[in-house]
Amino acid sequence: MMLRVVGQAALAASLCAVLGVGCEPAKSAPPAVIKPAIDPRGPREVAIVAGGCFWGMEKVMREAPGVVSIEVGYAGGKSTTASYEAVSGGDTGHAESVRIVFDPHQISYEDLLLHWYFRGHDPTTVNRQNNDVGTQYRSEIFATSEAQRDTAERVKARVDKSGKWRRPIVTRIEPATTWVRAEDYHQDYLIKHPDGYNDHWLRDFDF
């Protein structure tokens, strides 16, 4: 990811500045949300989402209230084993994804998708997120239950109808199947490397 995109990002930024077309400007994150303390005895639910490089997606979703734990990995492929090198080839069917354990008493699955997921990445580009290109960077929600799938479909329709993204929403919604935790060096990457590659941020608009 870093090896491919750092040079491309610099080139893209230069082209955007000169041509003024086709690029979505990066913005600093909004002020941190005040989050209530996690109730250790509270209920737990799992959400799995994909939306480009999992380093940035993890950073965005971590800031949502009610998040108990979060990790990055590979979802959607047929194999129960995967590695970054294999997934980067784009042939395994996996997507770089984030698995979020949250307290539904503090944030609903609907709000997690609506106010964080669909604002934290561009859901209008097929198999692409900014400079990262390939099926492993697709926008997808992996529902862990029928209730989640129904909610995800409803939220997607609401986001699409809002017109805030100006282009049709292409996010896929499928049942969660395989989950493979990514290598340790990918976990909490932007905490370990604050200046590391990141093309995710919460947009100013909401739905």
C-alpha positions as CSV (number, residue, x, y, z in Angstrom):
1,M,0.0,0.0,0.0
2,M,2.6,2.5,1.0
3,L,5.1,1.4,-1.6
4,R,2.5,1.9,-4.4
5,V,0.7,5.0,-3.3
6,V,3.2,7.5,-1.8
7,G,4.7,8.4,-5.1
8,Q,1.3,8.4,-6.8
9,A,-0.2,10.6,-4.1
10,A,2.4,13.2,-4.7
11,L,1.9,13.1,-8.4
12,A,-1.9,13.2,-8.0
13,A,-1.6,16.2,-5.7
14,S,0.5,18.1,-8.3
15,L,-2.0,17.3,-11.1
16,C,-4.9,18.4,-8.9
17,A,-3.2,21.7,-8.2
18,V,-2.5,22.3,-11.8
19,L,-5.6,21.0,-13.5
20,G,-8.1,21.5,-10.7
21,V,-10.1,18.4,-11.7
22,G,-11.0,15.0,-10.6
23,C,-9.6,15.1,-7.1
24,E,-11.2,15.2,-3.7
25,P,-9.2,17.5,-1.4
26,A,-8.0,16.0,1.9
27,K,-9.1,17.7,5.0
28,S,-8.1,17.6,8.6
29,A,-10.3,15.6,10.9
30,P,-13.1,17.4,12.8
31,P,-12.7,17.9,16.6
32,A,-12.7,14.7,18.5
33,V,-16.0,13.4,19.7
34,I,-16.6,13.3,23.4
35,K,-17.1,9.6,24.1
36,P,-18.7,8.2,27.2
37,A,-16.8,5.5,29.1
38,I,-17.4,2.0,27.9
39,D,-19.6,-0.1,30.2
40,P,-17.6,-3.3,30.8
41,R,-21.0,-5.1,31.4
42,G,-22.7,-3.6,28.4
43,P,-24.0,-5.5,25.3
44,R,-21.7,-6.1,22.4
45,E,-22.2,-6.2,18.6
46,V,-19.8,-6.7,15.7
47,A,-19.6,-4.7,12.5
48,I,-17.3,-5.5,9.6
49,V,-16.8,-2.9,6.9
50,A,-14.4,-2.2,4.0
51,G,-13.6,1.1,2.4
52,G,-10.1,1.3,1.0
53,C,-6.8,1.2,3.0
54,F,-7.6,-0.3,6.4
55,W,-5.1,1.9,8.2
56,G,-7.3,5.0,7.5
57,M,-10.6,3.2,7.9
58,E,-9.5,2.0,11.3
59,K,-8.6,5.5,12.4
60,V,-12.0,6.9,11.4
61,M,-14.1,4.2,12.9
62,R,-12.1,4.1,16.1
63,E,-13.3,7.7,16.9
64,A,-17.0,6.7,17.0
65,P,-18.6,6.6,20.5
66,G,-19.3,3.1,21.8
67,V,-16.4,1.4,20.1
68,V,-15.0,-1.2,22.5
69,S,-12.3,-2.6,20.3
70,I,-11.2,-2.5,16.7
71,E,-8.9,-4.5,14.4
72,V,-8.0,-4.7,10.8
73,G,-8.0,-7.7,8.6
74,Y,-9.2,-9.4,5.4
75,A,-12.9,-10.1,4.8
76,G,-15.0,-11.5,1.9
77,G,-12.6,-14.0,0.5
78,K,-13.2,-17.7,0.3
79,S,-10.0,-18.8,2.1
80,T,-9.7,-18.7,5.9
81,T,-6.1,-17.8,5.5
82,A,-4.7,-14.7,3.9
83,S,-1.6,-12.5,4.0
84,Y,-1.1,-8.8,3.0
85,E,1.1,-9.9,0.1
86,A,-1.6,-12.3,-1.2
87,V,-4.5,-9.9,-0.8
88,S,-2.5,-7.1,-2.4
89,G,-2.5,-9.1,-5.6
90,G,-6.3,-8.6,-5.9
91,D,-7.0,-12.2,-6.7
92,T,-8.0,-13.7,-3.3
93,G,-11.5,-12.0,-3.1
94,H,-10.7,-10.5,0.2
95,A,-11.1,-6.8,1.0
96,E,-9.0,-4.8,3.4
97,S,-11.5,-4.4,6.2
98,V,-12.1,-3.3,9.8
99,R,-13.8,-5.4,12.5
100,I,-15.5,-3.2,15.1
101,V,-16.8,-4.4,18.5
102,F,-19.2,-1.8,19.8
103,D,-21.8,-1.3,22.5
104,P,-25.3,-0.8,20.8
105,H,-26.5,1.0,23.9
106,Q,-24.0,3.8,23.1
107,I,-24.2,3.8,19.3
108,S,-26.6,1.9,17.0
109,Y,-25.4,-0.1,14.0
110,E,-27.4,2.3,11.9
111,D,-25.6,5.4,13.3
112,L,-22.2,3.7,13.0
113,L,-22.8,3.3,9.3
114,L,-24.6,6.5,8.7
115,H,-22.5,9.0,10.6
116,W,-19.1,7.3,10.5
117,Y,-18.7,4.7,7.7
118,F,-20.4,6.6,4.9
119,R,-18.7,9.9,5.9
120,G,-15.2,8.3,6.4
121,H,-14.6,7.1,2.9
122,D,-15.9,7.7,-0.7
123,P,-18.6,5.1,-1.4
124,T,-19.0,6.1,-5.0
125,T,-15.9,4.5,-6.6
126,V,-15.8,0.9,-7.7
127,N,-12.8,-1.1,-6.4
128,R,-11.0,2.1,-5.6
129,Q,-10.3,4.6,-2.8
130,N,-8.4,7.6,-3.9
131,N,-4.9,6.3,-4.9
132,D,-5.6,2.7,-3.9
133,V,-7.0,0.6,-6.8
134,G,-8.1,-3.0,-6.8
135,T,-10.9,-5.2,-5.6
136,Q,-9.2,-5.4,-2.2
137,Y,-10.0,-1.6,-1.8
138,R,-13.7,-1.9,-2.6
139,S,-16.5,-0.3,-0.5
140,E,-18.4,-3.1,1.2
141,I,-20.4,-3.9,4.3
142,F,-20.3,-7.4,5.6
143,A,-23.5,-8.0,7.6
144,T,-23.2,-10.3,10.5
145,S,-27.0,-10.9,10.7
146,E,-30.2,-10.4,8.7
147,A,-31.0,-7.5,10.9
148,Q,-27.7,-5.8,10.0
149,R,-28.2,-6.5,6.3
150,D,-31.7,-4.8,6.4
151,T,-30.2,-1.9,8.3
152,A,-27.3,-1.5,5.9
153,E,-29.6,-1.6,2.9
154,R,-31.8,1.1,4.5
155,V,-28.8,3.3,5.4
156,K,-27.3,2.9,1.9
157,A,-30.6,4.0,0.3
158,R,-30.8,7.0,2.6
159,V,-27.2,8.1,1.8
160,D,-27.8,7.6,-1.9
161,K,-31.0,9.6,-1.8
162,S,-29.4,12.5,0.0
163,G,-27.2,13.3,-3.0
164,K,-24.5,14.5,-0.7
165,W,-21.9,12.4,-2.5
166,R,-23.2,13.6,-5.9
167,R,-22.6,10.2,-7.5
168,P,-24.4,6.9,-7.0
169,I,-23.4,4.8,-4.0
170,V,-21.7,1.6,-5.1
171,T,-21.1,0.0,-1.7
172,R,-21.7,-3.7,-1.7
173,I,-23.7,-5.4,1.1
174,E,-23.1,-9.1,1.6
175,P,-23.3,-11.6,4.6
176,A,-20.1,-11.8,6.6
177,T,-18.2,-15.0,5.9
178,T,-14.5,-15.2,6.4
179,W,-12.5,-12.9,8.7
180,V,-8.7,-13.1,8.8
181,R,-6.9,-10.8,11.3
182,A,-4.2,-8.9,9.5
183,E,-0.5,-9.0,10.5
184,D,0.4,-7.3,13.8
185,Y,2.3,-4.5,12.1
186,H,-0.9,-3.4,10.4
187,Q,-2.9,-3.1,13.7
188,D,-3.1,0.4,15.1
189,Y,-0.8,1.5,12.3
190,L,-1.6,5.2,12.4
191,I,-1.2,5.2,16.2
192,K,2.2,3.7,15.8
193,H,3.0,5.9,12.8
194,P,1.1,9.2,13.1
195,D,2.5,10.5,9.9
196,G,1.8,7.3,7.9
197,Y,-0.2,7.1,4.8
198,N,-3.8,8.0,5.4
199,D,-6.5,9.0,2.9
200,H,-9.6,8.8,5.2
201,W,-11.3,11.5,7.1
202,L,-14.9,12.4,8.2
203,R,-16.5,14.7,5.7
204,D,-18.2,17.9,6.8
205,F,-21.6,16.8,5.5
206,D,-23.9,14.3,7.3
207,F,-27.0,12.5,6.3
